[in-house]
Amino acid sequence: MEGTRKEIAAGVYLTYLPAQKFKTSLLSAQFVTPLSQERVSACALLPAVLRRGTVSCPDLGALSEQLDRLYGARIDYTVRKRGENQCVGFVASLIDDSFVPGGEKLLEPVADILGELICDPATERGRFVPAYFESEKQNLADAVRSIINDKRDYADLRLLQEMCTGEPYGISRLGDEKSVEKLQLQKLYAQYGDLISTARLELIYSGSAALERVEQALLHALATLPRDGIRDIALATPHVLRPEVKVVEDAMDVTQGKLGMGFACGSEDTAALLMGNTIFGGSSNSKLFLNVREKLSLCYFASSVYHRQKGMITVSSGIEFQNYQKAYDEITLQLKAVQDGDLEDWELEGARSTLLNAYASMGDSQGKLENFYLGQAATGQAETPDLLAKEIQNVTADRIFAAMRTVSLDTVYFLKGKEAAE
């Protein structure tokens, strides 16, 4: 899908994605700000507090009633990490105008509510409502603590923290428990004022309304948005390979080990690395899945992710504690096979088909489109899904092997059981 992106106000950008086939419209408003350990938890808390009420709808009940009157429109808050930026804001879903009875227009009133959530939140004595702050602070603390309950996600997070120590990319999108505990009501309100004044605001619309109408609706809704000293987004710098592999182990009360391996990529050939990673561990037809998991049964799961903005590939696997060395060796062996070009034609074309299908299916989901275009805008990229598909279509086997030969092990993380540690 071809979109239009334009700056409609100082540091406010609109990505317009015309669509006639959906029964709904999507409207997203996301503040993009560089990741900072000092601010990350406050920024993560802000949209949750803002979503509790506005000046005209001072609580969740009143806000829900207003949205119900707009044929069940929904507005959810979001907290995401894209590159070395944190993206916080709201995503609204509403019935597309072409399906509303009697020709009623929903875009403008929903945009107005979105603008009020951002510019005119419910306050008490010049700050956020204390009850809302305390409630959402507890919810955020619970969310941070719950990460450890999913050991796979926890191990993936720990690998990034250890591999990217001292780099913003290693910061969790929600922050940590200590940061949440330190949050104070008055400081959060000051942080709110700073965020909406200085952070880039990315607006994304998908639906049947004309571009000019969408632009006018949003400009009206955000007419009181303060803009002063707008900060640039953070453009991630590639991770620099360590001179020696860093090995970190944690011991917890777990029955299954989690082996994570982080690799630095020395190539800037994005299409080739995307293909190489998909062959290595990025699909259900990958070498990690078919060999390490299925054929050798060394892992309960094994997959890899290419982190384009940081020039990294990370491997996530679940293993029996005693299989650590075997799994480590086999994962390394499968990477070498890709680097050496030791693969069948069906592996190469299967990876290409996987990526092309992913880009082609993106236009079938407004949520996927919003997520993709936000990621592009927040990391300074401009490619469309169609352009990326063309790059994948044209990438050669030799380019893939050359790019993957620049991939070197940087960090190893192992989550083992307490008994294994003794």
Summary of the structure (lengths in Angstrom):
residues: 422
radius of gyration: 23.1
end to end distance: 55.8
largest distance: 71.4
contacts: 1450
relative contact order: 0.16
helix: 48%
strand: 23%
